[in-house]
Amino acid sequence: MKLTETQSGVVRLDGALTMDSVADTQLQLDRMLVNGAMTLDFGGVSHCDSAALALLLALRRRKDARNIKLSHIPASLYGLARLYELTPLLELPPEN
């Protein structure tokens, strides 16, 4: 998983967001989120599994969770959220 700050306050995630990559991704995001509000752009996520849901839940548990916006959520991640009945808890943006 590659994280790139594409513009001020916007981080794009590129690659697979799976059990193999989510721990490192979370560590990187934790370091980046210290700087304040951020939008996470999931437009480059090629594949995800239930570990991606764990990452989103961890982000929502942060005390600064209201400062974290999500964009370009892949349909597969919406599908997993619905399967595990986590859509309301994750506060995902409306599905396109």
C-alpha positions in Angstrom: 0.0 0.0 0.0 1.3 3.4 -1.0 0.2 6.6 0.7 0.7 9.9 -1.1 -0.3 13.4 -0.1 -1.7 14.6 -3.4 -2.6 18.0 -2.0 -2.7 19.7 1.3 -4.7 17.5 3.7 -5.5 14.8 1.0 -3.9 11.4 1.2 -4.4 8.9 -1.6 -4.2 5.2 -0.9 -2.9 3.1 -3.8 -2.7 -0.7 -3.9 -4.2 -3.6 -1.9 -5.7 -2.8 1.5 -5.6 -6.3 3.0 -4.4 -8.1 6.1 -0.9 -8.0 4.6 -0.8 -4.2 4.4 -3.3 -2.7 6.8 -1.0 -2.6 9.9 1.7 -0.6 8.1 -1.0 1.6 6.5 -2.5 2.4 9.9 0.9 3.3 11.3 1.6 5.6 8.4 -1.9 7.2 8.7 -1.4 7.7 12.5 1.8 9.7 11.8 0.1 11.7 9.0 -3.0 12.5 11.1 -1.0 14.2 13.8 -1.1 17.3 11.5 -4.9 17.7 11.8 -7.8 17.4 9.4 -7.4 15.0 6.5 -9.3 13.5 3.6 -8.4 9.9 2.7 -8.9 9.2 -1.0 -9.5 5.5 -1.5 -9.6 5.9 -5.3 -6.4 3.9 -5.8 -7.4 0.9 -3.7 -7.2 -2.1 -6.1 -8.4 -4.7 -3.6 -9.6 -4.9 0.0 -10.6 -7.4 2.5 -12.2 -7.3 6.0 -8.9 -5.8 7.3 -9.9 -2.6 5.5 -13.0 -2.5 7.7 -10.8 -2.8 10.8 -8.7 0.1 9.6 -11.9 2.2 9.1 -13.2 1.3 12.6 -9.8 2.3 14.1 -10.1 5.6 12.3 -13.6 6.2 13.7 -12.4 5.4 17.2 -9.9 8.2 17.1 -10.7 11.3 19.3 -10.3 13.4 16.1 -12.4 11.2 13.9 -14.6 14.1 12.9 -11.6 15.6 11.2 -11.2 12.6 8.9 -13.1 12.5 5.7 -13.3 9.6 3.3 -13.6 9.8 -0.5 -13.8 7.5 -3.5 -14.7 4.4 -1.4 -14.5 1.3 -3.6 -17.7 -0.7 -4.2 -16.1 -3.8 -2.7 -15.5 -1.9 0.6 -19.2 -0.8 0.6 -20.1 -4.4 0.0 -18.1 -5.6 3.0 -19.5 -2.9 5.2 -23.0 -3.9 4.3 -22.2 -7.6 4.7 -21.0 -7.0 8.3 -23.7 -4.4 9.0 -21.1 -1.7 9.7 -22.3 1.0 7.2 -23.9 3.3 9.8 -21.1 2.8 12.3 -18.4 3.6 9.7 -20.2 6.8 8.6 -19.3 6.1 5.0 -20.1 8.8 2.4 -23.0 8.0 0.1 -22.3 5.3 -2.4 -22.0 6.6 -6.0 
